[in-house]
Amino acid sequence: MSPSKRILLVPNAMKGALTAPQIAAVMRRSLLRARAGHEVVSLPAADGGNGTLDCLMSALGGTVTVMDTAGPVAGERVTARYGVTPDGTGIIESALAAGLQHINPAPETVAHSTTRGVGELMRAASERGARRLWVGLGGTATNDAGAGMARALGANVTDENGDEVPDGAIALLRTARVSAPVLPLSAIPVTALADARNPLLGGEGATYTYARQKGASDEQLPYLESAVRTFADAAEAAAGRPHRDLPGAGAAGGLGFGLSLFCGAEIVSGIDHILDAVRFDEMATACDAIVTAEGMLDGQTLFGKGIAGICRRAQRFGVPVHAFVGRVRGDAEELRIALGLASLTAISPDDLPPLQAMRDASWLLADAIYHHRF
């Protein structure tokens, strides 16, 4: 690599280890230490999951507000944040209220999971003057099809006796009727930023694809699926139109479905929407190489995750992309070719325990960048 090259850093967060801005800083220092004279430009990214709020607020400016909200488990409270940009865009990162970082994944937590806190953030941003909402869907611990979110915005979920169904995913088995004072519940436009294209139900839906990583046991999956289906039947009956098969309806434990049905949300690719917002194309056309990062790369990465979107965009301009990830699950060379990466580096040795790998992520990344031949 000649000293005159321009390198664009577009990392996603390594969940539980480093934020996207932290990764960009580590990459920049290591690149310049190894190859002084190159121009290095940082553009931290996100795909709708962890880091979405910080990424967009850093790029667009505005005010970030901290507030108390419902957490991802019914009855619990957490501290979360939302942003409003100067042009009136409310930025909601669902994971901040309903994310995996708030729980120890277990069958009990996913059974009682709720997106109520997401709805509370949406309402607060609207009341603060937002004229539109962008809602990032990744990284949640929930599986309630957006029922909690809808209830925070005024919907009612009742059983066959007309009694209110408690918050929580498994309680949705008791759903007989869903009602709302008006549809859409949101008075302003909503865009859902998804990092997955799954439908709500079935083998590729929210429950069977993602609930295990949120703590669900194999024995629990049919009950959670039935609960989501029961709620969806009643919600679609109230809305008068189906939403369950929309691409992205199953994102965030079905929150994509709830936002579409109750708020009229358009479900879009989170990474593409965010890359547009931070002017990625403009930056990519002026660089010689792109370096990105993510915590885990596997088969799911091909379907809407950050690295896939970055590679797809970069290919338009013929710019090579080099990816550094915590770990690779699957055949690394097959995944590299499928994504169109110039190189793929797993920074964590296979025999390194995951917790230690997260603790050492900064050093491991710096070392990998320093010794890499681009």
Sequence and secondary structure as in RCSB ss.txt:
>XXXX:A:sequence
MSPSKRILLVPNAMKGALTAPQIAAVMRRSLLRARAGHEVVSLPAADGGNGTLDCLMSALGGTVTVMDTAGPVAG
ERVTARYGVTPDGTGIIESALAAGLQHINPAPETVAHSTTRGVGELMRAASERGARRLWVGLGGTATNDAGAGMA
RALGANVTDENGDEVPDGAIALLRTARVSAPVLPLSAIPVTALADARNPLLGGEGATYTYARQKGASDEQLPYLE
SAVRTFADAAEAAAGRPHRDLPGAGAAGGLGFGLSLFCGAEIVSGIDHILDAVRFDEMATACDAIVTAEGMLDGQ
TLFGKGIAGICRRAQRFGVPVHAFVGRVRGDAEELRIALGLASLTAISPDDLPPLQAMRDASWLLADAIYHHRF
>XXXX:A:secstr
  TT EEEE    BTTTB HHHHHHHHHHHHHHHSTT EEEE    SSSTTHHHHHHHHH  EEEEEEEE SBTT
 EEEEEEEE TTSEEEEEHHHHHBGGGS   HHHHHTB  HHHHHHHHHHHHTT SEEEEE TTB   STTHHHH
HHTT EEE TTS B  SSTGGGGG  EEE SSSSS SS EEEEES    SSSTTSHHHHHGGGGT  TTTHHHHH
HHHHHHHHHHHHHHTS  TTSTTTTHHHHHHHHHHHHH  EEEEHHHHHHHHTTHHHHHTT SEEEEEEEEESGG
GGTT HHHHHHHHHHHHT  EEEEEEEE S HHHHHHHHT SEEEE S TTS HHHHHHTHHHHHHHHHHH   
